[in-house]
Amino acid sequence: MSFDLEIAVLDACVLYPADIRDLLLYLAEYDLYDPRWTDEILRERERVLGKRRMDLTPAQIKSATIAMTDAFPHALIEIDPLMTKHLKLPDMNDVHVLAGAVSCGASTM
């Protein structure tokens, strides 16, 4: 029996706390859903970690990003830059997340 996995865009707010990130990626490893993110989401995660976790070096922060992208190479979403100009949200800082969800046909974000 074959079925399509639900696609979920994981924003920086769930990729920043290590325990939540690890749980979500663990579930994805067992094919309970298909995770996706954008370069901007990954950069935002790294910026937040750099500000809030002074005990982590930039290399440590980057190594987690590399591990995530190595484990889920299909997760990176390419966004058409023109799409973000046509989307509107109450918080325009989240338009890139919506654009990613539309681009990959996500069922949730």
DSSP file (Angstrom, degrees, kcal/mol; ACC not computed):
  #  RESIDUE AA STRUCTURE BP1 BP2  ACC     N-H-->O    O-->H-N    N-H-->O    O-->H-N    TCO  KAPPA ALPHA  PHI   PSI    X-CA   Y-CA   Z-CA
    1    1 A M              0   0    0      0, 0.0     2,-0.4     0, 0.0     0, 0.0   0.000 360.0 360.0 360.0 130.9    0.0    0.0    0.0
    2    2 A S        +     0   0    0      2,-0.0     2,-0.3     0, 0.0     0, 0.0  -0.907 360.0 168.7-116.2 141.7    1.4    3.4   -1.0
    3    3 A F        -     0   0    0     -2,-0.4     2,-0.4     0, 0.0     0, 0.0  -0.990  34.6-110.1-148.5 155.6    0.3    6.8    0.3
    4    4 A D        -     0   0    0     -2,-0.3     2,-0.2     1,-0.0     3,-0.0  -0.694  34.3-126.0 -86.1 136.0    1.5   10.3    0.1
    5    5 A L        -     0   0    0     -2,-0.4     2,-0.2     1,-0.1    28,-0.1  -0.500  27.9-103.7 -76.8 148.7    2.9   11.8    3.3
    6    6 A E        -     0   0    0     26,-0.3    28,-3.2    -2,-0.2     2,-0.5  -0.535  35.8-135.2 -66.8 137.5    1.5   15.1    4.7
    7    7 A I  E     -a   34   0A   0     98,-0.3   100,-2.3    -2,-0.2   101,-1.4  -0.858  24.0-175.2 -99.8 129.7    3.9   17.9    3.9
    8    8 A A  E     -ab  35 108A   0     26,-2.3    28,-1.9    -2,-0.5     2,-0.6  -0.991  20.5-140.4-128.4 130.2    4.6   20.3    6.8
    9    9 A V  E     -a   36   0A   0     99,-1.9     2,-0.7    -2,-0.4    28,-0.2  -0.784  18.7-148.8 -85.6 124.7    6.7   23.5    6.6
   10   10 A L        -     0   0    0     26,-3.0    28,-0.2    -2,-0.6     2,-0.1  -0.859  12.7-154.6 -98.8 113.6    8.8   23.8    9.8
   11   11 A D    >>  -     0   0    0     -2,-0.7     3,-1.6    98,-0.4     4,-1.1  -0.322  32.5 -99.4 -82.0 168.3    9.3   27.4   10.8
   12   12 A A  H 3> S+     0   0    0      1,-0.3     4,-2.0     2,-0.2     3,-0.2   0.799 117.2  69.3 -58.6 -30.9   12.3   28.7   12.9
   13   13 A C  H 34 S+     0   0    0      1,-0.2    -1,-0.3     2,-0.2    -3,-0.0   0.742 108.9  35.1 -65.5 -21.6   10.1   28.8   16.0
   14   14 A V  H <4 S+     0   0    0     -3,-1.6    -1,-0.2     2,-0.1    -2,-0.2   0.549 117.6  52.8-104.2 -11.3    9.9   25.0   16.0
   15   15 A L  H  < S+     0   0    0     -4,-1.1    -2,-0.2    -3,-0.2    -3,-0.2   0.606  99.5  65.5 -94.4 -14.0   13.4   24.4   14.7
   16   16 A Y  S  < S+     0   0    0     -4,-2.0     2,-0.5    -5,-0.2    -3,-0.1   0.967  85.6  68.6 -74.9 -53.7   15.0   26.6   17.4
   17   17 A P  S  > S-     0   0    0      0, 0.0     4,-2.8     0, 0.0     3,-0.3  -0.544  78.6-145.7 -70.2 122.0   14.2   24.7   20.6
   18   18 A A  H  > S+     0   0    0     -2,-0.5     4,-2.9     1,-0.2     5,-0.2   0.853  94.2  53.5 -57.7 -38.7   16.4   21.5   20.2
   19   19 A D  H  > S+     0   0    0      2,-0.2     4,-1.9     1,-0.2    -1,-0.2   0.910 112.9  42.3 -67.1 -40.3   13.9   19.3   22.0
   20   20 A I  H  > S+     0   0    0     -3,-0.3     4,-2.7     2,-0.2     5,-0.2   0.936 115.8  49.8 -69.5 -45.6   11.0   20.2   19.7
   21   21 A R  H  X S+     0   0    0     -4,-2.8     4,-2.6     1,-0.2     5,-0.2   0.935 111.7  48.4 -56.5 -48.3   13.2   20.1   16.6
   22   22 A D  H  X S+     0   0    0     -4,-2.9     4,-2.2    -5,-0.2    -1,-0.2   0.893 111.7  49.3 -62.9 -40.3   14.6   16.7   17.5
   23   23 A L  H  X S+     0   0    0     -4,-1.9     4,-2.4    -5,-0.2    -1,-0.2   0.947 112.6  47.3 -63.3 -48.2   11.1   15.3   18.1
   24   24 A L  H  X S+     0   0    0     -4,-2.7     4,-1.8     1,-0.2    -2,-0.2   0.900 114.8  45.5 -62.2 -41.1    9.7   16.6   14.8
   25   25 A L  H  X S+     0   0    0     -4,-2.6     4,-2.0    -5,-0.2    -1,-0.2   0.844 109.8  55.3 -73.2 -31.8   12.7   15.3   12.9
   26   26 A Y  H  X S+     0   0    0     -4,-2.2     4,-1.1    -5,-0.2    -2,-0.2   0.930 108.7  48.2 -61.6 -45.9   12.5   12.0   14.7
   27   27 A L  H  <>S+     0   0    0     -4,-2.4     5,-1.9     1,-0.2     6,-0.3   0.874 110.5  51.6 -63.0 -37.1    8.8   11.7   13.6
   28   28 A A  H ><5S+     0   0    0     -4,-1.8     3,-1.9     1,-0.2    -1,-0.2   0.860 101.4  60.5 -68.5 -34.7    9.8   12.6   10.0
   29   29 A E  H 3<5S+     0   0    0     -4,-2.0    -1,-0.2     1,-0.3    -2,-0.2   0.831 103.9  51.6 -59.8 -30.8   12.5    9.9   10.0
   30   30 A Y  T 3<5S-     0   0    0     -4,-1.1    -1,-0.3    -3,-0.3    -2,-0.2   0.139 120.0-112.4 -93.6  19.3    9.7    7.3   10.6
   31   31 A D  T < 5S+     0   0    0     -3,-1.9    -3,-0.2     2,-0.2    -2,-0.1   0.833  75.5 135.0  56.2  39.0    7.8    8.7    7.7
   32   32 A L  S   <S-     0   0    0     -5,-1.9   -26,-0.3     1,-0.3     2,-0.3   0.657  81.2 -13.3 -87.1 -17.3    4.9   10.2    9.7
   33   33 A Y  S    S-     0   0    0     -6,-0.3    -1,-0.3    -5,-0.2   -26,-0.2  -0.951  71.2-106.6-167.0 172.8    5.1   13.4    7.7
   34   34 A D  E     -a    7   0A   0    -28,-3.2   -26,-2.3    -2,-0.3     2,-0.1  -0.932  34.8-146.2-114.2 108.3    7.4   15.1    5.1
   35   35 A P  E     +a    8   0A   0      0, 0.0     2,-0.3     0, 0.0   -26,-0.2  -0.440  19.0 179.6 -78.9 147.6    9.3   18.1    6.6
   36   36 A R  E     +a    9   0A   0    -28,-1.9   -26,-3.0    -2,-0.1     2,-0.3  -0.978   6.6 164.1-141.3 154.9   10.2   21.2    4.6
   37   37 A W  B     -c   76   0B   0     38,-2.5    40,-2.8    -2,-0.3     2,-0.2  -0.959  26.0-124.2-158.5 169.5   12.0   24.5    5.2
   38   38 A T     >  -     0   0    0     -2,-0.3     4,-2.1   -28,-0.2     5,-0.2  -0.720  31.3-108.0-114.2 166.6   13.5   27.4    3.3
   39   39 A D  H  > S+     0   0    0     38,-0.5     4,-2.7    -2,-0.2     5,-0.2   0.896 122.0  54.7 -58.2 -39.6   17.0   28.9    3.4
   40   40 A E  H  > S+     0   0    0      1,-0.2     4,-2.4     2,-0.2    -1,-0.2   0.886 105.9  50.8 -64.9 -38.1   15.4   31.9    5.1
   41   41 A I  H  > S+     0   0    0      2,-0.2     4,-2.3     1,-0.2    -1,-0.2   0.923 111.9  47.6 -63.4 -43.9   13.9   29.7    7.8
   42   42 A L  H  X S+     0   0    0     -4,-2.1     4,-2.1     2,-0.2    -2,-0.2   0.904 112.2  49.0 -65.7 -40.5   17.3   28.1    8.4
   43   43 A R  H  X S+     0   0    0     -4,-2.7     4,-2.4     2,-0.2    -1,-0.2   0.901 110.5  51.3 -64.9 -39.6   19.1   31.4    8.6
   44   44 A E  H  X S+     0   0    0     -4,-2.4     4,-2.5     2,-0.2     5,-0.2   0.913 108.4  51.7 -62.9 -42.3   16.4   32.7   11.0
   45   45 A R  H  X S+     0   0    0     -4,-2.3     4,-2.4     1,-0.2    -1,-0.2   0.922 111.1  47.7 -58.0 -45.6   16.9   29.7   13.2
   46   46 A E  H  X S+     0   0    0     -4,-2.1     4,-2.4     2,-0.2    -2,-0.2   0.890 110.8  51.1 -65.4 -39.7   20.7   30.3   13.2
   47   47 A R  H  X S+     0   0    0     -4,-2.4     4,-1.7     2,-0.2    -2,-0.2   0.928 111.6  47.3 -62.1 -45.9   20.2   34.0   14.1
   48   48 A V  H  X S+     0   0    0     -4,-2.5     4,-2.7     1,-0.2     5,-0.3   0.930 112.8  48.7 -63.5 -45.5   17.9   33.3   17.0
   49   49 A L  H  X S+     0   0    0     -4,-2.4     4,-2.7     1,-0.2     7,-0.2   0.914 108.6  54.3 -60.1 -42.3   20.3   30.6   18.3
   50   50 A G  H  < S+     0   0    0     -4,-2.4    -1,-0.2     1,-0.2    -2,-0.2   0.847 115.0  40.2 -60.6 -34.5   23.2   33.0   18.0
   51   51 A K  H  < S+     0   0    0     -4,-1.7     3,-0.2    -3,-0.2    -2,-0.2   0.856 124.9  34.1 -81.7 -37.4   21.4   35.6   20.1
   52   52 A R  H  < S+     0   0    0     -4,-2.7     2,-0.6     1,-0.2    -2,-0.2   0.705 114.9  52.7 -95.9 -21.7   19.8   33.3   22.7
   53   53 A R    ><  +     0   0    0     -4,-2.7     3,-1.9    -5,-0.3    -1,-0.2  -0.688  54.5 166.9-119.1  78.5   22.4   30.6   23.2
   54   54 A M  T 3  S+     0   0    0     -2,-0.6    -1,-0.1     1,-0.3    -4,-0.1   0.660  73.4  69.1 -66.0 -15.7   25.7   32.4   23.9
   55   55 A D  T 3  S+     0   0    0     -3,-0.1     2,-0.4     2,-0.1    -1,-0.3   0.616  87.8  80.4 -77.6 -12.1   27.2   29.0   24.9
   56   56 A L  S <  S-     0   0    0     -3,-1.9    -3,-0.1    -7,-0.2     0, 0.0  -0.788  75.1-137.5 -99.0 137.6   27.1   27.8   21.3
   57   57 A T     >  -     0   0    0     -2,-0.4     4,-2.2     1,-0.1     3,-0.2  -0.504  27.8-110.4 -82.5 158.9   29.7   28.7   18.8
   58   58 A P  H  > S+     0   0    0      0, 0.0     4,-2.6     0, 0.0     5,-0.2   0.861 120.9  56.0 -56.0 -34.8   28.7   29.7   15.2
   59   59 A A  H  > S+     0   0    0      2,-0.2     4,-2.2     1,-0.2     5,-0.1   0.892 106.6  48.8 -65.7 -39.2   30.3   26.4   14.1
   60   60 A Q  H  > S+     0   0    0     -3,-0.2     4,-1.4     2,-0.2    -1,-0.2   0.909 112.3  48.3 -66.1 -41.6   28.1   24.4   16.5
   61   61 A I  H  X S+     0   0    0     -4,-2.2     4,-1.3     1,-0.2     3,-0.3   0.932 113.6  46.9 -63.2 -45.6   25.0   26.2   15.3
   62   62 A K  H  X S+     0   0    0     -4,-2.6     4,-2.5     1,-0.2    -1,-0.2   0.853 104.9  61.0 -65.7 -35.1   25.9   25.6   11.6
   63   63 A S  H  X S+     0   0    0     -4,-2.2     4,-2.3     1,-0.2    -1,-0.2   0.861 102.6  51.3 -64.0 -34.3   26.7   22.0   12.2
   64   64 A A  H  X S+     0   0    0     -4,-1.4     4,-2.3    -3,-0.3    -1,-0.2   0.901 109.8  49.9 -67.4 -39.7   23.1   21.3   13.3
   65   65 A T  H  X S+     0   0    0     -4,-1.3     4,-2.5     2,-0.2    -2,-0.2   0.920 111.3  48.8 -62.6 -43.7   21.8   23.0   10.2
   66   66 A I  H  X S+     0   0    0     -4,-2.5     4,-2.3     1,-0.2     5,-0.2   0.909 110.3  51.2 -63.3 -42.4   24.1   20.8    8.1
   67   67 A A  H  X S+     0   0    0     -4,-2.3     4,-2.2     2,-0.2    -1,-0.2   0.903 110.9  49.0 -62.4 -40.8   23.0   17.7    9.9
   68   68 A M  H  X S+     0   0    0     -4,-2.3     4,-1.9     1,-0.2    -2,-0.2   0.936 113.6  44.9 -63.5 -46.8   19.3   18.6    9.2
   69   69 A T  H  < S+     0   0    0     -4,-2.5    -1,-0.2     1,-0.2    -2,-0.2   0.819 113.3  50.9 -71.7 -29.2   19.9   19.3    5.6
   70   70 A D  H  < S+     0   0    0     -4,-2.3    -1,-0.2    -5,-0.2    -2,-0.2   0.892 112.6  46.2 -70.4 -39.5   22.0   16.1    5.2
   71   71 A A  H  < S+     0   0    0     -4,-2.2    -2,-0.2     1,-0.3    -1,-0.2   0.817 127.9  26.8 -72.7 -30.2   19.3   14.0    6.8
   72   72 A F    ><  +     0   0    0     -4,-1.9     3,-1.9    -5,-0.2     4,-0.3  -0.578  67.6 163.5-132.0  69.3   16.5   15.5    4.8
   73   73 A P  G >  S+     0   0    0      0, 0.0     3,-0.6     0, 0.0    -1,-0.1   0.758  77.3  56.0 -63.5 -23.8   18.0   16.7    1.5
   74   74 A H  G 3  S+     0   0    0      1,-0.2    -5,-0.1    -3,-0.1    -2,-0.0   0.550  87.3  83.3 -81.2  -7.2   14.6   17.0   -0.1
   75   75 A A  G <   +     0   0    0     -3,-1.9   -38,-2.5    -6,-0.2     2,-0.3   0.734  62.5  99.8 -74.0 -23.0   13.3   19.4    2.6
   76   76 A L  B <   -c   37   0B   0     -3,-0.6     2,-0.4    -4,-0.3   -38,-0.2  -0.501  63.0-151.4 -71.7 124.6   14.8   22.6    1.2
   77   77 A I        -     0   0    0    -40,-2.8     2,-0.5    -2,-0.3   -38,-0.5  -0.803   4.1-144.6 -98.2 133.2   12.1   24.6   -0.7
   78   78 A E        -     0   0    0     -2,-0.4     2,-0.4   -40,-0.1   -40,-0.0  -0.866  19.9-157.3 -93.3 127.6   12.9   26.9   -3.6
   79   79 A I        -     0   0    0     -2,-0.5    21,-0.1    25,-0.0    20,-0.0  -0.889  18.3-126.1-110.3 135.6   10.7   29.9   -3.6
   80   80 A D    >>  -     0   0    0     -2,-0.4     3,-1.7    19,-0.2     4,-0.8  -0.695  20.9-142.8 -73.0 118.1    9.9   32.1   -6.6
   81   81 A P  H 3> S+     0   0    0      0, 0.0     4,-0.6     0, 0.0     3,-0.3   0.791  98.0  61.1 -57.5 -28.0   10.9   35.6   -5.3
   82   82 A L  H >> S+     0   0    0      1,-0.2     3,-0.6     2,-0.2     4,-0.5   0.798  93.3  65.9 -68.7 -26.9    7.9   37.1   -7.2
   83   83 A M  H X> S+     0   0    0     -3,-1.7     3,-1.6     1,-0.2     4,-0.5   0.906  93.9  57.2 -62.1 -41.8    5.5   35.0   -5.2
   84   84 A T  H >< S+     0   0    0     -4,-0.8     3,-0.5    -3,-0.3    -1,-0.2   0.771  98.9  61.3 -63.9 -24.2    6.3   36.8   -1.9
   85   85 A K  H << S+     0   0    0     -3,-0.6    -1,-0.3    -4,-0.6    -2,-0.2   0.716 106.2  46.3 -73.2 -19.0    5.3   40.1   -3.5
   86   86 A H  H << S+     0   0    0     -3,-1.6     2,-0.4    -4,-0.5    -1,-0.2   0.442  96.3  87.1-103.5  -1.8    1.8   38.9   -4.0
   87   87 A L    <<  -     0   0    0     -4,-0.5     2,-0.4    -3,-0.5     8,-0.1  -0.792  56.1-165.9-101.7 143.0    1.2   37.4   -0.6
   88   88 A K        +     0   0    0     -2,-0.4     3,-0.1     7,-0.0    -3,-0.0  -0.991  12.5 165.1-129.9 135.4   -0.1   39.3    2.3
   89   89 A L        -     0   0    0     -2,-0.4     3,-0.2     1,-0.1     6,-0.1  -0.950  49.0-111.1-138.9 158.2   -0.2   38.4    6.0
   90   90 A P  S    S+     0   0    0      0, 0.0     2,-0.8     0, 0.0    -1,-0.1   0.897 119.1  43.3 -56.8 -39.2   -0.7   40.3    9.2
   91   91 A D  S >  S-     0   0    0      1,-0.1     3,-2.4    -3,-0.1     4,-0.2  -0.876  75.3-167.8-107.9  98.9    3.0   39.7   10.0
   92   92 A M  G >  S+     0   0    0     -2,-0.8     3,-1.2     1,-0.3     4,-0.3   0.655  81.0  74.6 -63.9 -14.7    4.8   40.4    6.7
   93   93 A N  G 3  S+     0   0    0      1,-0.2    -1,-0.3     2,-0.1     3,-0.3   0.650  94.2  54.2 -69.5 -13.6    7.9   38.8    8.2
   94   94 A D  G X> S+     0   0    0     -3,-2.4     4,-1.7     1,-0.2     3,-0.9   0.365  75.5  99.1-100.4   4.3    6.2   35.4    7.8
   95   95 A V  H <> S+     0   0    0     -3,-1.2     4,-2.9     1,-0.3     5,-0.2   0.866  77.5  59.7 -59.7 -36.1    5.4   35.7    4.1
   96   96 A H  H 3> S+     0   0    0     -4,-0.3     4,-1.8    -3,-0.3    -1,-0.3   0.834 103.9  51.5 -62.8 -31.1    8.4   33.6    3.3
   97   97 A V  H <> S+     0   0    0     -3,-0.9     4,-2.3     2,-0.2    -1,-0.2   0.928 111.6  45.9 -70.3 -45.4    6.9   30.7    5.3
   98   98 A L  H  X S+     0   0    0     -4,-1.7     4,-2.6     2,-0.2     5,-0.2   0.910 111.5  52.4 -62.4 -42.5    3.6   31.0    3.5
   99   99 A A  H  X S+     0   0    0     -4,-2.9     4,-2.5     1,-0.2    -1,-0.2   0.892 109.4  49.9 -61.3 -39.3    5.4   31.2    0.1
  100  100 A G  H  X S+     0   0    0     -4,-1.8     4,-1.8    -5,-0.2    -1,-0.2   0.911 110.0  50.3 -63.8 -42.4    7.3   28.0    1.0
  101  101 A A  H  X>S+     0   0    0     -4,-2.3     5,-2.5     1,-0.2     4,-0.8   0.911 113.3  45.1 -63.7 -42.8    4.1   26.3    1.9
  102  102 A V  H ><5S+     0   0    0     -4,-2.6     3,-0.7     1,-0.2    -2,-0.2   0.921 111.1  54.6 -65.8 -43.4    2.5   27.2   -1.4
  103  103 A S  H 3<5S+     0   0    0     -4,-2.5    -2,-0.2     1,-0.2    -1,-0.2   0.838 117.2  34.3 -61.0 -35.5    5.6   26.3   -3.4
  104  104 A C  H 3<5S-     0   0    0     -4,-1.8    -1,-0.2    -5,-0.1    -2,-0.2   0.431 109.2-114.9-103.1   1.5    5.8   22.8   -2.0
  105  105 A G  T <<5 -     0   0    0     -4,-0.8   -98,-0.3    -3,-0.7    -3,-0.2   0.878  46.1-170.6  69.3  37.3    2.1   22.1   -1.7
  106  106 A A      < -     0   0    0     -5,-2.5   -98,-0.2    -6,-0.2    -1,-0.1  -0.268  25.1-155.3 -63.2 145.6    2.2   21.8    2.1
  107  107 A S  S    S+     0   0    0   -100,-2.3     2,-0.3     1,-0.2   -99,-0.2   0.568  78.8   6.9 -94.0 -12.9   -0.8   20.6    4.0
  108  108 A T  B      b    8   0A   0   -101,-1.4   -99,-1.9     1,-0.1    -1,-0.2  -0.984 360.0 360.0-159.9 161.5    0.3   22.4    7.2
  109  109 A M              0   0    0     -2,-0.3   -98,-0.4  -101,-0.2  -101,-0.1   0.265 360.0 360.0-151.4 360.0    2.8   24.8    8.5
